[in-house]
Amino acid sequence: MIDETDLQPAEPKPSPFENRRSFLAALLAVGSVFVGALLSVPLIRFALFPLIRRTTELKGSPVGELSEFTSSTEPVMRTIQIEQVDGWRKALSEKAVYVTKDSQGQLRVLTSICPHLGCTVPWNKEKKQFICPCHGGTFAPDGSRVSGPSLRGMDTLEASVENGQLLVQFQYFRQLVSDKEVIG
């Protein structure tokens, strides 16, 4: 008697070459996914950079004792040290600022950088004005624009008083524009 299982065709056993081919195909697929993921990291980072970027924290730099500036009638220049972080590099730089009073007698701290093209603006004691040596822009003792090519007055910096010390947060502003715009 013949058994029904004997009549069914026997399944062929896969050859060793087919097993190798499927293994190599799987290895190629895994390798392709890995390389694709590695290549996509810079693209994702480029797209997300504006959201996750870290800039230099604004720290208050000491300008001097508050009592030094309350009785002054002219702008007083002080040099402050600021720490800038650019990626992994930290740099200390010195910047000149002027401590002056506004029309109400309140202390203001002005940056010495001209809002026209970035020249350093000195105080002229004889003319009682800030005069830019590069293009002749003039500014009043409170930093407001008097004349010249600049589209706005000298830029004010955020200042605070802590334990009798005047602290200033130095920032850079865009030049050649009429509105004060922070760039760093």
C-alpha positions as CSV (number, residue, x, y, z in Angstrom):
1,M,0.0,0.0,0.0
2,I,1.2,3.4,-0.9
3,D,1.1,6.2,1.7
4,E,-0.3,9.6,0.6
5,T,2.8,11.3,2.0
6,D,4.9,9.4,-0.4
7,L,3.0,10.9,-3.4
8,Q,3.6,14.5,-2.4
9,P,6.7,16.0,-4.0
10,A,9.5,16.5,-1.6
11,E,10.5,20.1,-0.8
12,P,13.9,20.8,-2.2
13,K,16.5,21.7,0.4
14,P,17.9,25.2,-0.1
15,S,21.4,25.1,-1.5
16,P,24.2,26.6,0.5
17,F,24.5,29.4,-2.1
18,E,21.0,30.6,-1.4
19,N,21.6,30.8,2.3
20,R,24.7,32.9,1.5
21,R,22.8,35.2,-0.9
22,S,20.1,35.9,1.7
23,F,22.7,36.6,4.4
24,L,24.6,38.9,2.1
25,A,21.4,40.7,1.1
26,A,20.5,41.2,4.8
27,L,24.1,42.4,5.5
28,L,23.9,44.9,2.6
29,A,20.5,46.2,3.9
30,V,21.8,46.7,7.4
31,G,24.9,48.4,6.1
32,S,22.9,50.7,3.8
33,V,20.7,51.7,6.7
34,F,23.7,52.4,8.9
35,V,25.5,54.5,6.2
36,G,22.2,56.4,5.5
37,A,21.8,57.2,9.2
38,L,25.4,58.4,9.4
39,L,24.9,60.7,6.4
40,S,21.6,62.1,7.6
41,V,23.1,63.3,11.0
42,P,24.7,66.5,9.4
43,L,21.5,67.3,7.5
44,I,19.3,66.9,10.7
45,R,21.8,69.0,12.7
46,F,21.8,71.7,10.0
47,A,18.0,71.9,10.1
48,L,17.8,72.0,13.9
49,F,20.8,74.3,14.5
50,P,18.8,77.5,14.9
51,L,16.7,75.8,17.6
52,I,19.5,74.3,19.6
53,R,22.4,76.7,19.2
54,R,24.1,78.0,22.2
55,T,25.5,81.5,22.2
56,T,27.5,83.4,24.7
57,E,25.6,84.0,27.8
58,L,25.2,87.6,28.7
59,K,27.1,88.2,31.9
60,G,27.4,91.5,33.7
61,S,30.9,93.0,33.5
62,P,31.8,95.3,36.3
63,V,32.3,98.9,35.1
64,G,33.1,100.5,38.5
65,E,31.6,101.8,41.7
66,L,28.2,103.6,41.2
67,S,29.5,106.6,43.3
68,E,32.2,107.2,40.6
69,F,29.6,108.1,38.0
70,T,26.8,109.9,39.9
71,S,28.7,113.2,40.1
72,S,30.3,113.2,36.7
73,T,29.1,115.8,34.2
74,E,30.8,114.3,31.1
75,P,30.8,110.8,29.8
76,V,33.4,108.5,31.5
77,M,35.1,105.9,29.4
78,R,35.8,102.5,31.0
79,T,37.3,99.3,29.6
80,I,35.5,96.1,30.4
81,Q,36.5,92.5,29.8
82,I,34.0,90.2,28.1
83,E,34.2,86.4,27.5
84,Q,33.0,85.2,24.1
85,V,32.4,81.6,23.4
86,D,32.7,80.5,19.7
87,G,32.0,76.8,19.5
88,W,34.6,75.3,21.9
89,R,36.9,78.3,21.9
90,K,36.7,80.9,24.6
91,A,38.2,84.3,24.1
92,L,38.6,87.3,26.5
93,S,38.4,90.7,24.9
94,E,38.4,94.2,26.1
95,K,35.7,96.7,25.0
96,A,35.4,100.4,25.7
97,V,32.1,101.7,27.1
98,Y,31.0,105.2,28.1
99,V,29.0,105.9,31.3
100,T,26.9,109.0,30.8
101,K,23.6,110.5,31.9
102,D,20.4,110.9,29.8
103,S,18.2,114.0,29.8
104,Q,16.5,113.0,33.1
105,G,19.9,112.5,34.8
106,Q,19.7,108.6,34.8
107,L,22.9,106.7,34.1
108,R,23.3,105.1,30.7
109,V,26.0,102.9,29.4
110,L,26.9,103.4,25.7
111,T,29.0,101.2,23.5
112,S,32.0,102.9,21.8
113,I,31.2,101.3,18.5
114,C,29.8,103.6,15.8
115,P,26.5,102.4,14.5
116,H,27.5,103.5,11.0
117,L,30.5,101.2,10.2
118,G,31.8,100.1,13.5
119,C,34.7,102.5,14.2
120,T,35.6,103.3,17.8
121,V,34.0,106.7,18.7
122,P,36.0,108.8,21.2
123,W,34.7,111.6,23.4
124,N,35.9,115.1,22.3
125,K,36.1,117.2,25.5
126,E,36.6,120.5,23.6
127,K,33.4,120.1,21.4
128,K,31.6,118.2,24.1
129,Q,30.5,115.5,21.6
130,F,31.3,112.0,20.5
131,I,33.0,112.4,17.1
132,C,33.6,109.4,14.8
133,P,37.1,109.6,13.2
134,C,36.1,107.5,10.2
135,H,33.2,109.4,8.6
136,G,32.6,112.4,10.8
137,G,29.5,111.3,12.6
138,T,28.7,113.3,15.7
139,F,26.7,112.3,18.8
140,A,25.5,114.3,21.8
141,P,26.8,113.5,25.3
142,D,23.8,111.2,25.9
143,G,24.6,109.3,22.7
144,S,21.8,110.7,20.5
145,R,22.7,111.4,16.8
146,V,23.6,115.0,16.0
147,S,24.9,114.7,12.4
148,G,26.8,112.5,10.0
149,P,26.1,109.3,8.0
150,S,24.9,107.2,11.0
151,L,21.2,106.3,10.8
152,R,20.8,106.2,14.6
153,G,22.4,107.3,17.9
154,M,25.0,105.4,19.8
155,D,23.8,102.1,21.1
156,T,22.9,101.8,24.8
157,L,23.8,98.6,26.8
158,E,21.8,97.0,29.6
159,A,23.2,98.0,32.9
160,S,22.3,97.1,36.5
161,V,23.6,97.9,40.0
162,E,24.7,95.1,42.3
163,N,26.3,95.7,45.7
164,G,27.2,99.3,44.7
165,Q,28.9,98.1,41.5
166,L,27.6,99.2,38.0
167,L,27.4,96.1,35.8
168,V,27.0,96.1,32.0
169,Q,26.0,93.4,29.6
170,F,27.9,94.0,26.4
171,Q,26.3,93.2,23.1
172,Y,27.0,93.8,19.4
173,F,24.5,95.6,17.2
174,R,23.9,95.6,13.4
175,Q,25.4,98.5,11.6
176,L,24.0,100.6,8.8
177,V,20.3,100.2,9.9
178,S,18.1,102.8,11.6
179,D,16.8,100.4,14.3
180,K,18.9,98.9,17.0
181,E,19.2,95.2,16.3
182,V,21.2,92.8,18.4
183,I,23.5,90.4,16.5
184,G,25.6,88.9,19.3
